[in-house]
Structures are given as C-alpha cells and as structure tokens.
Amino acid sequence: MTEPIMTTAAGHGVKIQLAQWDGNGKPILCIHGITANCRCWDVIASGLSPAHRVMAMDLRGRGLSDRPGSGYSIAHHCQDILALLDDLHIEKAVIMGHSLGAFISVVFGAENSERVDRIILVDGGGKLSAVQMAKVFQGIKPSLDRLGRVFPSFKGYLDLMKTAPFFKSWTPALETYYRYEIEAVDGGVRSRIDPAHIQEERENLGKVDVSRFYEGISCPALILRATEGMVAEDDLLLPQDVVETMVRRIPHARYVDIPGTNHYSIVFEQNEIRDRAVLGFLAG
C-alpha cells in the first residue's frame, strides 16, 4: 500500500485532518463510517492513486480532527465538507462514502450538486426500516464496544479487535487503522472517539429520512453492495430491496454487488471486482 501524506484543512469552525494520495485525475474525497477514521481508505486509495488525487477526511470527533463537545450530525458534516472543499480550492470533487459516509454523501450530493462530479456509495446510504437498523447496530456492536475503554497496551487493544466476527482476515491495513486512532491515557491507551459523540450522531441519524434526498442527486452515482452480513446473515446495510429502490429513485445510479464481502471487508481488503467497478465508473 501507498502511505498517504497527512495534512489539515478548515472545516466549518473545526480543523479537519486529511490523508492524501497524490494523483492527476479527478479529486476524490472519501468519507468514513460512524466510528472509523481516514485510514480505513488505505487499501482503496492505493489502488486509485496515482491515476486520481485521493483525499480521506477524519470526520469531526474522529481520528485527528477537532473534537467539539457537540455538533455530530449529517448537517454538520456537510458543512465541514463544503468548507473543506473551499479551503482546498476544489470546485468539484468525486464524493465517496462508506457506511455513515454514504449517508452523508447522499445528502451532500443532493444539496450541493454544483460541487459534486459523481458519487460512490460503498455499502450505505439506503433507507432502512427500524428493525433493519437495529440489526445493523447489533452487527457493529463489537466496534462500538471499544469506545471509552482503557486498555493496558496497544497489543491488548488489538487482541480485542482481532476477535471481532466481521473481520474475515487480519491485515497490516487493519493494524495501521487502529494504531492511528489511539491515544495514550492514564493506565494505557484508548480510542480518541468519545462515546457520547457517537450517541449524538446515532440519534441524529435516526431523524434523517435519507430517501427524500435521492431525487436531488443529479450526477452519476455508483453503489457498491456487500452481499454478506457482519454477524448474522441478514444484518446488511443494503438489503436487495433497499438498493433496488435507490437505483430506481436516484436518477443516474447503478449498483454493483461485490460478492464475498461484508460491510467491513468491502473497504479493508483487496478486491479486484470493487476496484474495476470504481475505476470504470470514474473513467466513464
């Protein structure tokens, strides 16, 4: 994998940390999931650069971005993205989001169409029933449970994460991702993410009907769907009926199934089908 250049940019009243991979093609801004950070994009970005300039942001409250006491919602993230693009003097970008980042991408693309070249939604952005959303949060519970806990060492932190059922294999990319997010505290190490911020994010996400933004997306959109559950067979972020609704309602959308992947492996592992789909979509 290619190591990114780390830098900062101005969000909406906050400092936003960026990982950047240099390239000459379309600028691509990557937006991670609810408890993730910019380094979740290492594998995908390494496959897109140097053909494209790839930037992955730490959402506020995650990674090395500022951590205000409140302000964790899709609306706040969209304000940060707009300010970030202005600060970087980027008139139009490809917006690629995974999980929560896909929901943010849908809303940002609908409300700021003049700033978006095209959108890539990686296993997210679909309107889920309350029952399905509960299944999803149960599936990501091992990821949520690490927040706020103090571990005696980074090894202890990794030992817990290696037991998470949704990781198909342990890779150097995963170790880099988790090392990036920890901070030293009394008694050991912990994630920088405040569980209270994630709770606020989760509550605000539940108030958003993402489907009402579908028709507002005027640019081409590619949806990548993981076909396997995380813990159970049916804890999918994009069930078949949900993705079909998205394709029907988003004017210029299509979707590609990425067989053999779940919500995590679709971003963290090498995958030729995923990479061909993305590169073909960008070229088109």
Stockholm file with secondary structure:
# STOCKHOLM 1.0

chainA/1-284         MTEPIMTTAAGHGVKIQLAQWDGNGKPILCIHGITANCRCWDVIASGLSPAHRVMAMDLRGRGLSDRPGSGYSIAHHCQDILALLDDLHIEKAVIMGHSLGAFISVVFGAENSERVDRIILVDGGGKLSAVQMAKVFQGIKPSLDRLGRVFPSFKGYLDLMKTAPFFKSWTPALETYYRYEIEAVDGGVRSRIDPAHIQEERENLGKVDVSRFYEGISCPALILRATEGMVAEDDLLLPQDVVETMVRRIPHARYVDIPGTNHYSIVFEQNEIRDRAVLGFLAG
#=GR chainA/1-284 SS CCCCEEEEEECSSSEEEEEEECCSSCEEEEECCTTCCGGGGHHHHHHHTTTSEEEEECCTTSTTSCCCSSCCSHHHHHHHHHHHHHHTTCSCEEEEEETHHHHHHHHHHHHCGGGEEEEEEESCCCCCCHHHHHHHHHHTHHHHHTTTCCBSSHHHHHHHHTTCTTCSSCCHHHHHHHHHHEEEETTEEEESCCHHHHHHHHHHHTTCCGGGGGGGCCSCEEEEEECSCSSSTTCCSSCHHHHHHHHHHSTTEEEEEETTCCTTHHHHSCCHHHHHHHHHHHHC
#=GC SS_cons         CCCCEEEEEECSSSEEEEEEECCSSCEEEEECCTTCCGGGGHHHHHHHTTTSEEEEECCTTSTTSCCCSSCCSHHHHHHHHHHHHHHTTCSCEEEEEETHHHHHHHHHHHHCGGGEEEEEEESCCCCCCHHHHHHHHHHTHHHHHTTTCCBSSHHHHHHHHTTCTTCSSCCHHHHHHHHHHEEEETTEEEESCCHHHHHHHHHHHTTCCGGGGGGGCCSCEEEEEECSCSSSTTCCSSCHHHHHHHHHHSTTEEEEEETTCCTTHHHHSCCHHHHHHHHHHHHC
//
